[in-house]
Amino acid sequence: MKDILKGGAAAALGFIIAWGPQFIFKACSTEDCGCCGAYPQCFWATQASIGIGMMIAALGLCMIIFPDPKIQLGLLISIFITAVFAILVPYIIIGACPGFMACKRRAYPGIATFAGIAIVYSTFLIFLIKRKEKKSS
């Protein structure tokens, strides 16, 4: 039951990172953004966040399927690294539109918030698994 909750929470964070910029905290659409041409930078950053978020969701679902603590440790490390990339892509790797557009006001802070929660969550679970491992040996 604990594995379902742990993996389900990670999968939910991944789905929010993936689909949040599309539906909840929307970035600029290609029609209303006149700053960067036909496809603004925020369009590509939110497209990349779909893949990154779905990766986190898949890793969370794998946590449900594989209950072995060593496998879950590897999955949590992967979630941590992927969540770091979820923050780096919109802010550093791809960047944002110039000015104070909707992507800088809504989408990027939303992605960073939920990716930060995923980083804290995975770090907490990594320390729990390592502590449990030390006690058993």
QUIGI-V266898 format. One record per backbone hydrogen bond with DSSP energy under -1.0 kcal/mol. NH is the residue of the N-H (numbers start at 0). CO is the residue of the C=O. E is the energy in kcal/mol with one decimal. If there is no record, write none. Layout:
NH:CO:E ; NH:CO:E
//
This chain:
4:0:-1.9 ; 5:1:-2.9 ; 6:2:-2.6 ; 7:3:-2.3 ; 8:4:-2.2 ; 9:5:-1.8 ; 10:6:-2.6 ; 11:7:-2.4 ; 12:8:-2.1 ; 13:9:-2.1 ; 14:10:-2.4 ; 15:11:-2.2 ; 16:12:-2.4 ; 17:13:-2.3 ; 18:14:-2.9 ; 19:15:-2.0 ; 22:18:-1.9 ; 23:19:-1.2 ; 24:19:-2.0 ; 26:20:-1.2 ; 43:39:-1.2 ; 44:40:-2.3 ; 45:41:-2.4 ; 46:42:-1.8 ; 47:43:-2.3 ; 48:44:-1.8 ; 49:45:-1.1 ; 50:46:-1.2 ; 51:47:-2.3 ; 52:48:-2.6 ; 53:49:-2.3 ; 54:50:-1.7 ; 55:51:-2.0 ; 56:52:-2.4 ; 57:53:-2.5 ; 58:54:-2.3 ; 59:55:-2.2 ; 60:56:-2.2 ; 61:57:-2.0 ; 62:58:-1.4 ; 64:60:-1.6 ; 65:61:-2.7 ; 71:67:-2.5 ; 72:68:-2.1 ; 73:69:-1.7 ; 74:70:-2.3 ; 75:71:-2.6 ; 76:72:-2.1 ; 77:73:-1.9 ; 78:74:-2.3 ; 79:75:-2.5 ; 80:76:-2.3 ; 81:77:-2.5 ; 82:78:-2.5 ; 83:79:-1.8 ; 84:80:-1.9 ; 85:81:-1.7 ; 86:82:-1.2 ; 87:83:-2.2 ; 88:84:-2.6 ; 90:86:-1.3 ; 91:87:-2.8 ; 92:87:-2.5 ; 93:88:-2.9 ; 94:88:-1.2 ; 104:100:-1.4 ; 105:101:-3.0 ; 106:101:-1.1 ; 107:102:-2.9 ; 109:105:-1.8 ; 110:106:-2.6 ; 111:107:-2.6 ; 112:108:-2.3 ; 113:109:-2.2 ; 114:110:-2.5 ; 115:111:-2.3 ; 116:112:-2.1 ; 117:113:-1.9 ; 118:114:-2.2 ; 119:115:-2.5 ; 120:116:-2.8 ; 121:117:-2.6 ; 122:118:-2.3 ; 123:119:-2.5 ; 124:120:-2.3 ; 125:121:-2.4 ; 126:122:-2.3 ; 127:123:-2.0 ; 128:124:-2.5 ; 129:125:-2.5 ; 130:126:-2.4 ; 131:127:-2.4 ; 132:128:-2.2 ; 133:129:-2.1 ; 134:130:-2.1 ; 135:131:-1.7 ; 136:132:-1.0
//
